Amino acid sequence: MSDRTLTTAPAEASSRHVDAGDEGYSKDLKSRHINMIAIGGAIGTGLFLGAGGRLAGAGPSLAIAYAVCGVFAFFVVRALGELVLYRPSSGAFVSYAREFMGEKGAYAAGWLYFLNWSTTTVADITAAATYAHFWSLFTDVPQWVLAFIALAVVLTANLISVKYFGEMEFWFSLVKVAALSLFLIVGIYLVATSHDIGGHTPGLSNISDNGGLFPSGVLPMLLVIQGVVFAYASVELCGVAAGETENPEKIMPKAINSIMWRVGIFYVGSVVLLALLLPYTEYSGDQSPFVTVFDKLGVPGAAGIMNLVVLTAALSSLNSGLYSTGRILRSMAMSGSAPKFTGVMNKGKVPYGGVLFTAAFGIAGVGLNYFMPSDAFEIVLNFASLGILGTWAMVMLCSLHFWRRARQGRLERPSYRLPWAPYTQIVTLVFLVTVLVLMWCDGGVGRTTVLFVPVIGAALVGGWFLVRGRVAELAASRR
């Protein structure tokens, strides 16, 4: 028997794992959709809105925080990419958790992901409503009304078909990339020519004359990492979309590899430019920092156009959240760990039950915007961060189990791999625990959020006891 037979036979046996949640989807997402979805996942609300408040708190050192978090976000999506090349699945890491960690692992991964996106949905509609208030036409419209309109528009498009989702996300992402590219070009020009911006001269003096790289010390930069993680919340989306993609083996590696340079250019580059253009004290959490720059620049209509772009970013993130949770919930429903109705699909081959279930939490967010319009974004951002940390941890745990099985000769890793395994997974898991500690050290809403971790854990345990009978029954029927 040849060496090739010895190595490939276990892989072929393992690859027979089939997730019932993968059946029934259309393969309508093309290469251009996946590439733009990958970009959209790397450019979200956390940059367009969140960067203002974080710049005001941490100063120019925010660029370091974005760079560090970006590296770990790339590790996560690269690990997921390896799993996708091994077996594409619309259930993504939930499906992989089921294969490598059993139904309990899939259950935990799915509901942590739902926690992430159900709260991010609230953050996105809150951000959209905040952006809309920039224009005088919407100033007197209550924030909760604008939040409801944003949710209704995106939900309608998401329910039609995956093709509509792909097209919407393609154009949303194209607008974001074009706008950020234009900002980078204009910003570099302003710095190079020392063009006056609201009484300030762009250049290194805006950093050196205002406390340097760490104007308030290193601690604020460390504490802001918890919010920066939220900025990368959608990087795993391309892994979910792989299940509805033609030829994922060719498309996914290119899309995932491009995330790293996008992070470097769009996130780190944008923050560095923002710090050079204006003193960090000129930014605030109430307005997108990009809008602040164009507002002070005094270019007629420029601030309004940039505000339209950041509104697009919020709607893009909302669009992605409804899409991905619908697919994840269907994968769980087919195994019995989510409500049965979340697995139902419509004529457009959209799991509308799961999409509507997520949207229902968006309705709760509309209520939050009614009662607490000024604090809504910060509250849900922290809870979304918990979901993100949990989701990323499950991806890396799946990757570890996958690596271990490959070492045992039970399967074969694809040529596209997470580098430096298993150390990469271990270091990333340590980083995620560190972020949780930083949330506690930050006090306030962050500490309160960490105090909810035992509550979330208890809810997961209690929920498992409620569904385990049905999970076992469905597993037995499949066997």
Secondary structure, DSSP 8 states (H G I E B T S, - for coil): --HHHHHHHHHHHHTT---GGGTT----B-HHHHHHHHHHHHS-HHHHTHHHHHHHHHGGGHHHHHHHHHHHHHHHHHHHHHHHHHS--TTHHHHHHHHHHHHHHHHHHHHHHHHHHHHHHHHHHHHHHHHHTTSGGGTTS-HHHHHHHHHHHHHHHHHH-HHHHHHHHHHHHHHHHHHHHHHHHHHHHHHHHT--BTTB--STHHHHTTT-S-TT-HHHHHHTHHHHHHHTTTTTHHHHHGGGBS-HHHHHHHHHHHHHHHIIIIIIHHHHHHHHHS-GGG--TTS-HHHHHHHHHT-TTHHHHHHHHHHHHHHHHHHHHHHHHHHHHHHHHTTTSS-GGGG---TTS--HHHHHHHHHHHHHHHHHHHH-TTTHHHHHHHHHHHHHHHHHHHHHHHHHHHHHHHHTTSS---SS--TTTTHHHHHHHHHHHHHHHHHHHT-HHHHHHHHTHHHHHHHHHHHHHHHHHHHHHHHHHH-
